[in-house]
Amino acid sequence: MELLIGGIAALVGGIGVLLYLKFARNWVSIDNIPEDEINKAANKIIGKKLSEAEKEIEDTKKRAEERLRVLRKEAEGHEEMLLEREKKLNQRTKMFDKKSEEFDKSSEAVKKMQRGLEKTRFTLKEELERISGLTQQEAQEKLMSQVDEDIKDYEAQEIRKAEKRAEEVSEERAKEILVESMQRIATDYVGETTTSTIKIDDDKVKGRVIGKEGRNIRAFEKLTGVDVIVDESPNTIALSSFDPLRREIASVALSKLIRDGRIHPSSIEEAIRKAKNEISIEIKKNGQILAEEAGWPGIEIGLLKLIGKMKYRTSYGQSLMSHTIEMMRLGEVLAAEIGADVDLVKRACLLHDVGKVLTHRIDSPHHHISGQIARKYGLDDKLVNAIEAHHLDIEPQSVEAVLIYIADAISGARPGARKDSYEQYIQRIEALENVAKDVGGDKIDEVFAIRAGRELRVIVKPNLISDDDMTVLAKDLAETIEKTQNYPGNVEVTLIRETRAVEIAK
């Protein structure tokens, strides 16, 4: 194709030159040039062009033949390669077919062997049941029972090891931190009561307080909700109420009335109104004192008023405001010692018992109320958990929450901090003993709560419980007491197992 195109191009070029020379006369003055010379020149040019075209055609043909030779050689190489691959593929196919046949044979042999093993297994099972005298179910139950015993032994050993490691590593350090914290936060031992006394200079004042036919004292008690005790005690009038806030208002109002000397229902009402205003100002001032102690200057005003009321609330005879200040100082030292969040600990200590000022309105544990109050004011979840988990009925989710529990236990358990009534003391002791009897069941022989309920001694029946079982039972008892009982400080659980051999010589 390329040769044909080249020849045609040369021919067309020669004809073009000839035509050009023949018709050039029409544009150029060549009348004197003979026609044969013109034809000769044209033929010469055509011959030259044809020669060049033939040469170019020959070169193109050589290049085409060389290219064709190369392509044929490459095609032959590819063909040989394809043949070699086809040969290898055929060999692999044969090998795979052979392997497949061998696999089928092996699979059938394995299935046959498996059937034989199942038959042998069934035969051995029947023979084993015949020899042992136990069915499969009975053997499983016996095995599981043995495994349970082994696990219990292992659990007891691990508990002892863990307790020993924990004691070795942490006991001394914990003592150092707690002792240092308590030494640095020394406070007075103060016991609050449910009565207030007002000193008077003259017993004649008692008559004016009572009023004609008791109208003054009745009006006073009605407006304050406080019992006024006017007895034979010299120079004193007592005010009795379980609500310290009401008792404080009544004390301020009665003191004003006695100083003024004019005591009648209208003056009583005016004195009580003024006393309430003074106490309201005092509540805000107390709240600011507590907020400053906690390093919380931007506290909400509603929360400020609530914590300010803690001065007029007691717990087991202990001033709640004093307890809170002591808690914040203890928590600050403990948090600083172990590198915890000091600000969070102080704020949680500030609010941990704020629910106690509302327990007469809301029927719920005080620490749950404290948590609800914290959520109401949009406080952080970590802070809320630290507030409401300080009795451990809610799981502490941070080391700060555990520090609140520790600081509360230290503050409440120190000598002279709190007072217990006889009935509360008996109830706590009986509850501890009943927990041990419920958890231990028939394994318990006798239970004694001693050291004011700070230690529980349990005597077990030696024929029903082993030494390892005692370790597990002691841990279960301690965990149950933590979850179900309220108590100051710690309760040490001690289990005693004694075996006696008695014979009589005659």
C-alpha positions in Angstrom: 0.0 0.0 0.0 2.8 2.4 0.9 4.7 1.6 -2.5 1.5 2.3 -4.5 0.8 5.6 -2.7 4.5 6.7 -3.3 4.4 5.9 -7.1 1.1 7.7 -7.6 2.5 10.7 -5.8 5.6 10.8 -8.1 3.5 10.5 -11.2 1.1 13.2 -10.1 4.1 15.4 -9.4 5.7 14.9 -12.9 2.4 15.6 -14.6 2.0 18.7 -12.6 5.4 20.0 -13.7 4.6 19.3 -17.3 1.3 21.0 -17.2 2.9 23.9 -15.5 5.5 24.3 -18.2 3.0 23.9 -21.0 0.7 26.5 -19.6 3.3 28.9 -18.4 3.3 30.7 -21.6 0.0 32.2 -20.6 1.7 34.1 -17.7 5.4 34.4 -18.7 6.8 35.6 -22.0 8.5 32.5 -23.4 7.2 32.6 -27.0 10.8 32.2 -28.3 11.4 28.8 -26.4 10.8 25.7 -28.7 8.1 23.2 -27.6 10.5 20.2 -28.0 12.9 21.8 -25.4 10.0 22.3 -23.1 9.0 18.6 -23.5 12.6 17.5 -23.0 12.9 19.5 -19.8 9.6 18.1 -18.5 10.5 14.6 -19.3 13.8 15.1 -17.5 12.0 16.3 -14.4 9.5 13.5 -14.7 12.3 10.9 -15.0 14.1 12.3 -12.0 10.9 12.3 -9.9 10.1 8.7 -11.0 13.7 7.6 -10.1 13.3 9.2 -6.7 9.9 7.6 -6.2 11.3 4.2 -7.2 14.1 4.5 -4.8 11.8 5.6 -2.0 9.5 2.7 -2.8 12.4 0.3 -2.6 13.5 1.7 0.8 9.9 1.5 2.1 9.7 -2.1 0.9 12.9 -3.0 2.7 11.7 -1.4 5.9 8.4 -3.2 5.6 10.0 -6.5 5.0 12.4 -6.0 8.0 9.4 -5.0 10.2 7.5 -8.1 9.0 10.5 -10.3 9.8 10.7 -8.8 13.3 7.0 -9.3 13.9 7.1 -12.9 12.7 10.0 -13.6 15.0 8.1 -12.1 17.9 5.0 -14.1 17.0 7.0 -17.3 16.9 8.4 -16.4 20.4 4.9 -15.8 21.7 3.7 -19.0 20.2 6.5 -21.0 21.8 5.7 -19.3 25.1 2.0 -20.1 24.8 2.8 -23.7 24.0 5.1 -24.0 27.0 2.4 -22.5 29.3 -0.3 -24.8 27.8 2.0 -27.8 28.5 2.6 -26.7 32.1 -1.2 -26.1 32.6 -1.9 -29.6 31.3 0.6 -31.0 33.8 -0.9 -29.0 36.7 -4.4 -30.2 35.7 -3.2 -33.8 35.8 -1.6 -33.2 39.1 -4.8 -31.6 40.6 -6.9 -34.4 39.3 -4.5 -36.9 41.0 -4.6 -34.9 44.2 -8.4 -34.7 44.1 -8.6 -38.5 43.8 -6.2 -38.9 46.7 -8.2 -36.4 48.8 -11.4 -38.3 48.1 -9.8 -41.5 49.1 -8.3 -39.9 52.3 -11.7 -38.3 53.1 -13.4 -41.6 52.8 -10.8 -43.2 55.0 -11.2 -40.5 57.7 -15.0 -40.9 57.7 -14.5 -44.6 58.1 -12.0 -44.0 60.9 -14.4 -41.5 62.6 -17.2 -44.0 62.5 -14.9 -46.5 64.1 -13.9 -44.0 66.8 -17.5 -43.2 67.6 -18.3 -46.8 67.9 -15.2 -47.3 70.1 -16.1 -44.2 72.2 -19.6 -45.5 72.8 -18.2 -48.9 73.8 -15.7 -47.3 76.2 -18.4 -45.1 77.7 -20.6 -48.1 78.4 -17.6 -50.0 79.9 -16.6 -47.0 82.0 -20.1 -46.5 83.3 -20.2 -50.3 84.1 -16.9 -50.2 86.0 -17.5 -46.9 87.9 -21.1 -47.6 88.7 -22.0 -44.0 87.6 -24.0 -42.7 84.7 -22.7 -39.9 82.6 -24.9 -37.3 84.3 -23.7 -38.5 87.8 -20.1 -38.4 86.7 -20.5 -34.8 85.3 -22.1 -33.7 88.6 -19.3 -35.2 90.6 -16.7 -33.6 88.3 -18.4 -30.2 88.6 -18.5 -30.5 92.3 -14.8 -31.3 92.5 -14.1 -28.3 90.1 -16.2 -26.1 92.4 -14.2 -27.2 95.4 -10.9 -26.6 93.5 -12.1 -23.1 92.4 -13.1 -22.2 95.9 -9.7 -23.3 97.2 -8.0 -21.3 94.5 -10.2 -18.3 95.2 -9.4 -18.4 98.9 -5.6 -18.7 98.2 -5.8 -15.8 95.7 -7.8 -13.6 98.2 -5.1 -14.3 100.9 -2.3 -13.5 98.4 -4.0 -10.3 97.2 -4.8 -9.1 100.8 -1.2 -9.8 101.8 0.2 -7.9 98.8 -2.2 -5.0 99.4 -1.3 -4.8 103.1 2.4 -4.9 102.4 2.3 -2.2 99.8 -0.4 0.1 101.0 -0.9 -0.2 104.8 2.1 1.9 105.8 1.5 4.6 103.2 -2.2 4.8 103.9 -1.4 5.2 107.6 1.0 8.0 106.9 -1.4 9.9 104.7 -4.4 9.5 107.0 -2.4 10.4 110.2 -0.8 13.4 108.6 -4.2 14.6 107.3 -5.9 14.2 110.7 -3.0 16.0 112.5 -3.2 18.9 110.1 -6.9 19.2 110.4 -7.5 19.3 114.2 -10.9 20.5 115.3 -12.8 20.8 118.6 -15.0 17.9 119.8 -18.4 19.5 119.8 -21.8 17.8 120.5 -24.9 19.6 119.4 -28.2 18.9 121.2 -31.9 19.5 120.3 -32.5 22.2 123.0 -31.3 25.8 123.4 -31.3 27.7 126.7 -31.7 31.4 127.2 -30.3 33.0 130.4 -32.6 35.5 132.2 -31.7 37.8 135.1 -35.0 37.5 136.9 -37.4 34.6 137.2 -40.2 37.2 136.9 -39.5 37.2 133.2 -40.9 33.7 133.0 -44.3 35.0 134.0 -44.2 37.6 131.2 -43.1 34.9 128.7 -46.1 32.7 129.7 -48.5 35.6 129.7 -52.1 35.8 131.0 -53.6 32.3 130.9 -50.6 31.2 128.8 -51.5 33.3 125.7 -48.0 34.6 125.1 -46.3 31.2 125.2 -49.0 29.6 123.0 -48.7 32.4 120.4 -44.9 32.0 120.5 -45.0 28.2 120.1 -47.6 28.5 117.3 -45.6 31.0 115.3 -42.2 29.4 115.7 -43.1 25.7 115.9 -40.8 25.4 118.9 -41.6 24.1 122.4 -40.9 26.6 125.2 -39.9 24.9 128.4 -40.5 27.1 131.5 -39.7 24.9 134.5 -38.1 25.3 137.9 -34.6 25.7 136.5 -33.3 29.0 137.9 -32.7 31.8 135.5 -33.1 29.7 132.3 -35.8 29.2 129.7 -35.3 26.2 127.3 -36.4 26.0 123.7 -36.8 22.5 122.3 -37.1 21.5 118.6 -35.6 18.9 116.3 -35.3 21.6 113.6 -32.2 23.7 114.5 -33.3 26.5 112.1 -36.6 27.0 113.9 -34.9 26.7 117.2 -32.4 29.4 116.3 -35.2 31.8 115.0 -37.1 31.2 118.3 -33.9 31.8 120.3 -33.2 35.1 118.6 -36.8 36.3 118.8 -37.2 35.4 122.5 -33.9 37.1 123.4 -35.2 40.3 121.7 -38.5 40.1 123.5 -36.8 39.7 126.9 -34.5 42.6 126.3 -37.4 44.8 125.1 -39.6 43.8 128.1 -42.8 44.2 126.2 -44.2 40.6 125.6 -47.6 40.2 124.0 -48.9 38.5 120.8 -48.3 41.5 118.5 -44.8 42.1 119.7 -44.1 38.4 119.5 -45.1 38.3 115.9 -42.9 41.4 115.1 -39.9 39.9 117.0 -40.2 36.6 115.1 -40.4 38.5 111.7 -37.2 40.4 112.5 -35.5 37.2 113.7 -36.3 35.5 110.4 -34.8 38.4 108.5 -31.7 38.2 110.6 -31.4 34.5 110.2 -31.9 34.8 106.5 -28.9 37.2 106.4 -26.9 34.9 108.6 -27.7 31.9 106.3 -26.3 33.8 103.3 -23.2 34.8 105.3 -22.7 31.2 106.4 -23.1 30.1 102.8 -20.4 32.6 101.7 -18.1 31.3 104.4 -18.5 27.7 103.2 -18.1 28.7 99.5 -14.9 30.6 100.3 -13.6 27.6 102.2 -14.3 25.5 99.1 -12.7 28.0 96.8 -16.0 28.4 94.9 -16.7 32.1 94.4 -19.2 31.8 91.6 -21.6 29.4 93.3 -25.3 29.7 92.5 -27.3 31.9 94.9 -29.9 29.1 95.5 -27.1 26.6 96.3 -25.5 29.3 98.5 -28.7 29.6 100.7 -29.0 25.8 101.0 -25.4 25.3 102.2 -25.9 28.3 104.5 -28.7 26.4 106.3 -26.2 23.6 107.3 -25.2 25.6 110.4 -28.6 25.0 111.8 -28.6 21.2 111.0 -27.0 18.5 113.1 -26.3 14.8 112.4 -25.9 12.5 115.4 -25.4 15.7 117.5 -22.6 17.0 115.2 -22.9 20.4 113.6 -23.3 19.9 109.9 -21.4 23.1 109.0 -18.5 22.1 111.3 -18.5 18.6 109.8 -18.5 20.1 106.2 -15.6 22.5 106.9 -13.7 19.6 108.5 -14.5 17.4 105.5 -13.2 20.0 103.0 -9.9 20.4 104.9 -9.4 16.6 105.2 -10.4 16.1 101.5 -8.0 18.9 100.4 -5.0 17.3 102.3 -5.9 13.8 101.1 -6.3 14.9 97.4 -3.0 16.8 97.5 -1.2 13.8 99.0 -2.2 11.5 96.2 -2.3 14.0 93.3 -6.1 14.0 92.8 -8.3 17.0 91.7 -8.3 19.2 94.8 -11.0 21.6 93.6 -13.4 18.8 92.8 -12.8 17.1 96.1 -13.5 20.3 98.1 -16.7 21.1 96.2 -17.9 17.5 96.6 -17.1 17.8 100.4 -19.1 21.0 100.5 -22.2 19.5 98.9 -22.1 15.9 100.1 -24.5 16.4 103.0 -26.5 19.4 101.6 -29.4 17.0 101.2 -29.8 16.8 105.0 -31.3 20.3 105.1 -34.2 18.9 103.0 -34.7 15.5 104.6 -37.8 16.8 106.5 -39.4 17.6 103.1 -38.1 14.8 100.8 -38.5 11.2 101.8 -35.2 9.9 100.4 -31.6 9.2 101.7 -29.8 12.5 102.2 -26.9 11.7 99.8 -29.4 10.9 97.0 -31.0 14.3 97.7 -27.6 15.9 97.5 -27.0 14.3 94.1 -30.4 15.5 92.8 -29.6 19.1 94.0 -26.2 18.9 92.2 -28.0 17.8 89.0 -30.6 20.6 89.3 -27.8 23.2 89.3 -26.1 21.5 86.2 -22.9 20.4 88.0 -20.5 18.0 86.3 -21.3 14.3 86.3 -18.0 13.4 88.0 -18.8 15.8 90.8 -22.3 14.5 91.2 -21.1 10.9 91.5 -18.5 12.0 94.1 -21.3 13.7 96.1 -23.9 10.9 96.1 -21.5 7.9 96.3 -20.0 8.7 99.7 -22.0 6.0 101.4 -20.9 3.4 98.7 -24.5 2.3 97.9 -23.7 4.0 94.6 -20.5 2.9 92.8 -17.7 5.5 93.0 -16.5 6.3 89.5 -13.3 8.2 90.4 -10.6 8.3 93.0 -12.0 11.7 94.1 -15.3 10.0 95.0 -13.4 7.5 97.2 -11.6 10.3 98.9 -15.0 11.9 99.8 -16.0 8.6 101.5 -12.7 8.4 103.4 -12.9 12.0 104.6 -16.5 11.6 105.7 -15.6 8.4 107.6 -12.6 10.2 109.3 -14.7 13.2 110.3 -17.7 11.1 111.6 -15.7 8.4 113.4 -13.3 10.6 115.4 -13.9 10.5 119.2 -16.5 13.0 120.4 -17.7 14.0 116.9 -21.1 12.3 117.1 -23.6 11.1 119.6 -25.7 8.0 119.3 -29.0 7.4 121.1 -29.3 4.2 123.0 -32.0 2.9 120.6 -29.9 3.7 117.5 -26.9 2.0 119.1 -28.9 -1.2 119.8 -30.4 -1.2 116.3 -27.0 -0.9 114.7 -25.5 -3.7 116.8 -28.5 -6.0 116.1 -28.4 -5.3 112.4 -24.7 -6.3 112.1 -25.3 -9.5 114.0 -28.4 -10.3 111.8 -26.4 -9.7 108.6 -23.8 -12.3 109.7 -26.5 -14.9 110.5 -28.3 -14.3 107.2 -25.1 -14.6 105.1 -23.6 -17.5 107.0 -26.8 -19.5 107.6 -26.3 -22.9 109.3 -22.5 -22.5 109.2 -22.7 -19.8 111.9 -22.7 -20.9 115.6 -22.6 -17.5 117.4 -22.2 -13.8 116.5 -20.9 -11.0 118.7 -20.8 -7.3 117.7 -18.2 -5.7 120.0 -16.2 -2.4 120.3 -19.4 -0.3 119.8 -20.1 -2.1 116.5 -16.7 -1.6 115.1 -15.8 -5.3 115.1 -17.9 -8.3 114.3 -16.7 -11.7 115.7 -18.3 -14.8 114.2 -17.8 -18.3 115.6 -18.4 -20.9 112.9 -19.2 -24.6 113.2 -16.0 -26.4 112.4 -17.6 -29.5 110.9 -19.5 -27.4 108.3 -16.8 -25.0 107.0 -13.1 -25.3 106.1 -10.4 -22.8 106.7 -10.5 -21.8 103.0 -14.2 -21.4 103.1 -13.8 -19.0 106.1 -11.7 -16.6 104.0 -14.4 -16.4 101.4 -17.2 -16.1 103.9 -15.4 -13.2 105.7 -15.1 -11.3 102.4 -18.8 -11.9 101.6 -19.8 -10.7 105.1 -17.7 -7.5 104.8 -19.1 -6.8 101.3 -22.7 -7.3 102.5 -22.2 -5.0 105.5 -20.8 -2.3 103.2 -23.8 -2.5 100.9 -26.6 -2.8 103.5 -25.5 -1.0 106.7 -24.8 2.5 107.8 -22.1 2.9 110.3 -19.3 5.4 111.3 -15.7 4.3 110.5 -14.9 0.7 109.7 -16.3 -2.7 110.8 -13.7 -5.4 111.2 -15.0 -8.9 110.5 -13.3 -11.8 112.4 -14.2 -15.4 111.9 -13.2 -18.0 114.5 -13.1 -21.8 113.8 -12.2 -24.0 116.7 -12.1 -27.8 116.8 -12.0 -29.5 120.2 -11.4 -33.2 121.1 -12.8 -34.0 124.6 -12.4 -37.3 126.4 -13.1 -38.2 130.0 -10.7 -40.3 132.0 -12.5 -42.6 134.4 
